[in-house]
Amino acid sequence: MRTPVRPALVVIAHGSRDPRHAATVHALVRRVRSLRPGLRVATGFLDFDVPSVHGVLESLAAEGVRDVVALPLLLTRAFHAKADVPAVLRDAPPRLRIRQAEVLGPSPLLLAALERRLRAAGVARADRPSTGVVLASAGSTDPEAIAVIADIARKWRQTGWLAVRPAFASAGSPAGFPRTEEAVRELRSLGCDRVAVAPYVLAPGFLPDRIARGARDADADVLADVLGAAPEVARVVLERYDEAFDVVSDGGTGAGRRSTAGALWLSAQFPAPPRGAAPAQLASQTPLR
């Protein structure tokens, strides 16, 4: 049986005017390469930074690459994953066969990365029963993304923390999620002896800085670092790549291991972005105590 050629991996990052963003993305990609020697990995940005996604795809096509897995470096399936990424991939060179992999989250490995960042910031396992955690994400108005963040907070709370409260850096959460500083004060009022802020973001930038300011303004006891190039994040990148490759390698026949990537070949018509449905009683999914 012929072993299929593994597609190139194109990591698609959002991009930022903040140079720390691109530096962090490149550090993560270097870790991915170190975990999978021989895999062709390229990085493209949707905005602000270079190379652009379109430029990376043009270069790969010019080199004779045929198959590509495009992986959005995003934590939830919100607007960028459902609209921006498919739009830029539709403009790719027609000779490329491109499969869009799933976003990184949710994943137990990302929870492990959050734990790693909290440990590095000085929170020990023994601190869990007296510590409230603010799960601070960038924010979204997408119901599917909001439900995922709420579910992550609920599941993380079940690992022994006194409380886990989701918060958004951006304003106007339709789920009623507070800003970081509001969540810190809320946990303090509930009797948490210690409050830690865990940014559920990949790289530094405007919104992560807002999370940090909120933590400082509300006198949080601990502020963890962004997820960045944590080894667990790199492993999730490769998991999502492998899921997409499983479908590529069996030609979509189902003969190989089933994939959960749920993507379609972009050489065909890419469907319109699905609309997520907000879960019933969303507030009940964000326990505080």
Helices and strands as residue ranges (DSSP letters): E 8-13, H 19-35, E 41-45, H 53-62, E 67-72, H 79-79, I 80-84, H 85-90, E 97-100, H 108-120, G 125-130, E 131-137, H 143-157, E 163-168, H 180-189, E 194-199, H 206-217, E 222-223, H 231-249, G 282-285
